[in-house]
Every structure is written in structure tokens, then in C-alpha cells.
Amino acid sequence: MNETSSANGEEPPSGSSLNALKEFKSAGRGFWSDVSDADWNNWRWQLKHRITSLEQLQRLMPSLTPEEYAGTKLANTKLALAITPCFFNLIDPADENCPIRRQVIPRVEETHTAPWEMSDPCGEDSHSPVPGLVHRYPDRVLFLVTDRCAAYCRYCTRSRLVSNATGYDFHPEFDRQIQYIIEHPEVRDVLLSGGDPLLFSDEKLEYLLNRLRGIKHVEFLRIGTRIPVFLPQRITPELCAMLKQFHPLFISIHSNHPRELTTEVRDALARLADAGIPLGNQSVLLKHVNDDVTVMKALVQKLLMCRVKPYYIYQCDLISGSAHLRASVRKGLEIMEGLRGHTTGYAVPQYVIDAPGGGGKVPVNPNYVLSRNADRVVIRNFEGKVFEYVEAANTSPRYKASEDFVVPELV
Ligand SMILES: *Cc1c(COP(=O)(O)O)cnc(C)c1O
């Protein structure tokens, strides 16, 4: 058993488990001890040797559970199975509830779809003016560049198109996407995602970034990627030197559990940070993975050590077949409550629900404002102590008395 997991409510977390979770360890060689350093450290070798079939998985992990066996058998009809060797090494084969394992090994529950689950939970397709471009917010667009990732997260919000297992046949046409941005001067921020943009060759990515940089009203570029975690070997000095030409360029990585932050990942993140790229992290709240205050605290503190600012914690989208991975909003709020004030402000991400059907990201916060009217605000702090703040005088009140609200329950 994973000593730090308290997903089943046992063992109150202790300081020592926090520190154990924060240790940086190498992913090691695991089953690939006879592979040369040159191969192991080569991202193309890692990609070529991904675990993509039930046979490979069974060979490497004889302890596959019946749920995993059945799920993997069906996986390639929904979302492909792919795990890089370096990420696979983080799995604890002795722990059925291993937080790494649950993220990447299919389970039969993925084939169960509840009526409220969707193939496009964030309503992206309905906000796509041209294929592969999502224009949901006034001043920024999501630019999907590929349907491929280094490894596939079982809860992927874009599993309808990613890996092409469902025959979505995603073929973005960069010219059309770029033309749309050129014709929309309100777009000042372009977020490249997919699929994973860092799977492209340096040349292809450079071409795309160059074209976007050539658009005068595009002020800000960002890349959303899980490659630093799934495939840290990809973060070569050459890639970093190339990316550096396109500042301001931010990168959002995706990590969910502190064990994912290995020494190799830490070093890859250092190369990106040294190239002047501000780094953020996005986590998805997942049952048996990170639905635990100690695990989340270890993750966010470890991210700061890697110069990564925890940016968002997402409530898991209502993607088809994800019920077994979704933790409750109640749990998410409890985690936020356990972070704010208890640790560095920089370490505290914003918890959001991407509103089902296409409402966009909505912040969800524990209630710290107990009541508020035109004269005063009653607040509580992270320790539960209550304070009163006398409202600033305002001759033209921004809200009328009828809009006053009282939050009834004290958390
Ligand atoms: C998340 C997202 C963005 C970026 O949102 P930020 O809050 O600015 O990080 C942009 N477009 C779409 C469609 C998104 O889902």
C-alpha cells in the first residue's frame, strides 16, 4: 500500500508523509536497465518504446487487475493506451490504487457512461469558428495543433478527438486557424494545446510560433503541455533555445501527484525556467490520485521548488466514463481550505469548474465572506476566526441593499 494515500480515510496525514512525498527521486530504469543512456535519454526512443498494447502491459505488469485487463482490452476503441517508459516506471505495481497507475492504465469503468456525461463536456466544438480553434473568451483562443500526446490521461477532456480512437479525424489546418486570428484583432492571447504541441519537431513548432508572432495584435503566447512530465527528455537545450525567441511565452504543465515530479522532470523544468519561460501547473482533481490535502500540499510545494506556479485545479470534467476518477466538489473545497493560509500564497492555485456545456471556467472557492452589506463585511480567516471590516464610504453604492447577501452555512 502507498503509505501516504488516505483516499480511503485511514491514517491521518502527518508531517513526515508530506516530506516523503516531496522527495525528488529519479524515475529510474525499471524494466529498461539494459538500454543505453543515449537511447533512454532520447525522447524519440521513449516515444517509440511506449506501452501501447495489452500484451506489453501484461508482460510488464503481471499484477493487472480484472478491471484494468478488461479496460485495456477495450481501450483502443475509446482513447488509445500509451505510456512512456519513464512515466511507467513511476507506477507501483504492488499498489492497486497507485496514483500514477490510475491516471494512465485504462479501467473497465471507462466504458460506463452516465446520462450526465458527455464526449465534449466543455462545449468546445460549439465554440469553434474553424476546426481546431476554440474561441470561448473575448480576448484569447485555444489553438489545437495535434491530436497526439506522449501518453494518454484516462480522464482526458478532449478524448473525443485525442488519439483518434473514436474516429473524430482531427486534422487542423493551420492556415485557417491563423487566418481567423489575423481577422480577429481582439485575440491578444493564443494558447497552443491539443494533443501536445511539444510532440512536434523543433522546426514545426518554430514555424507555427513564428507565424503567430508575426500577427501584430497577438501579445501573448502560451503552450499547454504534459510533455515535461511524460517525456522530460523532450525538453532539450535546443528546444529551450528555440522557444526563448518567442517571449512573452508561458508554459502550463500538467501534473497531479508529487511523485510525478522526478529529478528528471525537475531538471527539464529548470531548463525551461532558465530560458525565461514562466511556468504554471494545471491539476485535475482525481479520486485516489490527489483528492487529499497532504498530497496536494506536497504537490504545490514541490512545484514551487521547480519554479512552477500552481495555476489551476480543475474539477474533473463530466467526460464519458470518468465517474471512477471524479472526486467531489466538497473534497475540492476541503483541499482549497487546507491550502489557503496554511501554505505559501504562490502555492495556492485557483480551483475551477469548467461549466458543463461550454460556460467556461468558473472559480469555486470556500466561503470566507460570511456576510456583507453596504456598511460592513464579515469575514473569517483560514483558522476560522471571524473579523469585521468596515466598508469604505461610497456615495454611489455599487450594490443596493436588496443585493446584499448572507452566506448561510459556516464551513
Ligand atoms: C482554459 C481555456 C482558455 C484559457 O483560460 P485562462 O483562464 O486564460 O487560462 C482559453 N480558451 C479555452 C477554450 C479554454 O478552455
The ligand as a Gaussian input file, in Angstrom:
#p B3LYP/6-31G(d) Opt

LIG

0 1
 C       -8.867000      27.327000     -20.387000
 C       -9.151000      27.959000     -21.664000
 C       -8.539000      29.154000     -22.028000
 C       -7.536000      29.853000     -21.159000
 O       -8.140000      30.303000     -19.978000
 P       -7.291000      31.122000     -18.914000
 O       -8.196000      31.233000     -17.731000
 O       -6.969000      32.441000     -19.538000
 O       -6.063000      30.343000     -18.629000
 C       -8.879000      29.706000     -23.241000
 N       -9.789000      29.125000     -24.044000
 C      -10.410000      27.990000     -23.713000
 C      -11.425000      27.427000     -24.634000
 C      -10.115000      27.364000     -22.505000
 O      -10.721000      26.210000     -22.190000

